[in-house]
């Protein structure tokens, strides 16, 4: 895992400075994940990945090397580069079960990495795909305890900024309830991006963990010092 400076994890950029999803460690041993913000994030916001993109009735074609590396949806209207480095799978119809990785895209065509090319041709009559951008971050959802978490913002992000979120180690988290020292916390408060204490009776199967409270606080919707442990 590469080492980075405190300065780098406490700044954001409008242009990527690392690969999305990269893990890095600061000199104090804290672990960070590199993401792109899909929306504005504040200090202490818990982040999750954006929702999947479901695309129906696509076709495939070969490149000049006869590798099946192109997937087309004629009326898609995508933004060029919108799905750079996205992952995908064929979830229904001809070719179901194939997994691929997108290198880039035009308004209607996905161009796949050759190492992740398709082995079975898709059929526009019934082939459906789902696209996943696992490191495009947004605030954690309300009332949902079980989410795929990326980390916690330790600096404000503007929408479309690139930067690091904290995955492991002491950091600031906005708490939706008063924080009690040593209690475990989870996403799913009634405000996006805020954490709450795990209720009695909830098990690890019910929740995603943000970490444990290091210092109690007495005010709702305020930052607290947390031993972040996102998994």
N, C-alpha and C positions, 0 to 999 in steps of 0.2 A: 504494500500500500504506500502510495507516495506521500511525502511530507509537504505541507504548505504552511505559510506564515499566518499569523493572526490577522494581518492586514488583508490578506486575500479572502478570508472567510467573512470579513466584516465589510465587504464592498460588493456591489453588483455591477454588471456590465450589460450594455445593449447588444454586444456581439459575444458569442461563445468563446471562452478562454480554456475550456476543457471539454472532454466528451461527456454528454449527458449520462448520468448514472454513475460516473466515476466516484470512487470512495477515496478520501484523503484523511490524513491525521495531522493535527496541529501539535506543536511541541509539548503541550500539556496532556497529550494522550487522547483528546477528544476526537471522535470520528464524524466526518461530514460527508454528505452526498451532494453531487452537483446536479442542479435541476434548472428548468426554465419555468418561470412563473406564467401561468395562463391568465392570471388576474392579479391585481394588487394584493400584496401580503404585508401585514404589520409585524413588528417585533413580537415574538411569542405565539404567532399563529401556528397551529398544527396543520401539516399539509398532507394531502393524499393525491393520487393520480387522477387525471380527468377521466370521464366516462369513455367507454369504447365507442368506436364508430362502426355502425352496421351498414354494410353495402350489399345490396341484393342484385342478382342477375348480372354477373360479370363474365367476361371472356378472357382468354389468355392467348399470347402469341410468342413467337420465338425471336431472338435477336439474330445478328449476323453470324453468330457461331452456332446457331441451331439450339441454343439453350432457351428453355421456357422461362423467360425473365420479365415478361410484361403482362400486366393485368389491366384490362380496360373496362370502364363503365362510361358509356358514351355521353350520358347526360349529367355526369357527376358535378361539374362546376367547381372543382377543388381549387384552392390557392396553390400556385406553384411552390413546391418545397414544403407544403403543409405536413406531409407524412415522412419527411426525411428521418431515416433510422427508426421508423415505426416497425413493430412486429405485427404479424397477421396470421390468421388461420382460415382455412376453408371450413365453414361450420355447417354447410348443408349442400346437398346435391352432388353433382359430378365432381370427383376429386376431394370429397370430404375427408378431413383429417390431416391434410397437408399444412405444414407450418412454413412461413417464409419471413424474410426481412426486407424492408423497403430501403433502397438507396436514396431515391428521390421520386418526385412525381410532377406531372404536368396537370392541366385542368381536367384530364380524363383518364390518364394512364399512370399506373404505378410501375416503376422500374426497380427490379429486385437485384440484390447482390447475387452474383453467380453462385456463391457457396450456399445460398438459401433458395435456389431456383426450384420451380415446381417440377415434379416428376410425371404428373398426370395433367393433361389438358383440361381446362375448365370449359363449361358449356353455358352460354348466355341464357339458355332455357331454364336452368335450375341451380347454377353454382352461386352460392352466397359466401361472402367473406366478412370477417370482423377485424378491424384494425385497432391496435393497442399502442398508445404512446405512454409508456410506463413512467417516464421521468418529466412529464409536463404537469406541473404542480398547481393545485388549487387548495383553498381552505377546506378542511375536513367537514363533512356533511353533518347537519343537525340530526339528533336523536338516533344516529346509527353508531352502535358501539363497535361493530366489527367492520373495519375498513383496511385497505392496503395503504399503509402510511409510508411517507418518504422521509420525514424529519420535521424539525421545528425551526421556523425562521428566527434567526438571531439578529436580523437587520431588516429594514423595510425593503420590499421589492416593488417596483412599478410593474404593471402588466408587460409581459414579454421580456423582462430582465432575466439574465442568467446569474446564478450564484450558488452558494452552498447553504444547505440546511443541516442542522445538527441532528445526528443519528444516535450518538452515544456520548454521555458525559454531562456535567453540570451546565444548566442553561435556563433561560427564561421561557415560561409557558403561561399563556393567559388561561386562568382558571374560571370556569363558570359557576363554581361554588367556593365557599371558604375552604382553604387547603389545610389539611391536618398532617403534621409531620409523619413521614414514613408510609402514608397510605398510597396505594397504587392508583394511577389515573388512566383514563381511557378517553378517546374522542367521543363526540356525540352529545355535547351540550345543546341547549336550544339556540345557541348562537354559533354560526359557522366559524370553524377554526379554533374553538375553545375546547378545553378538556374538563372532565368532571371526575369525581371520585367514583370508584367501582362500588356498586351497591352490594349489600349483603345477598348472598345466594348466587351471584354471577360467578361464572367459572372462566378459565382461560379459553374454553371453546366458545364463549359468548362474546368475548371482547378482543380488541387489539390494545396493546399496551403502549402508552406514551412514556411511562417511567414512574418514579416514586418521588413524593414530596420531600425536599430537604429542609425547607423552612416554612412553617405555617404562616398563613395570612388570614386576615379577618374580613376582607372585603371581596364581594362577588365581582366578577369580570375584571379582575386585576391580575397583573403579572405575579408569578411566584417562582421561587428558585427550585428547580426540579432536577433530579438525577435522570436525565433523558435516557431511555433505552427503547428505541423504536424497533419493533419487529412485527 
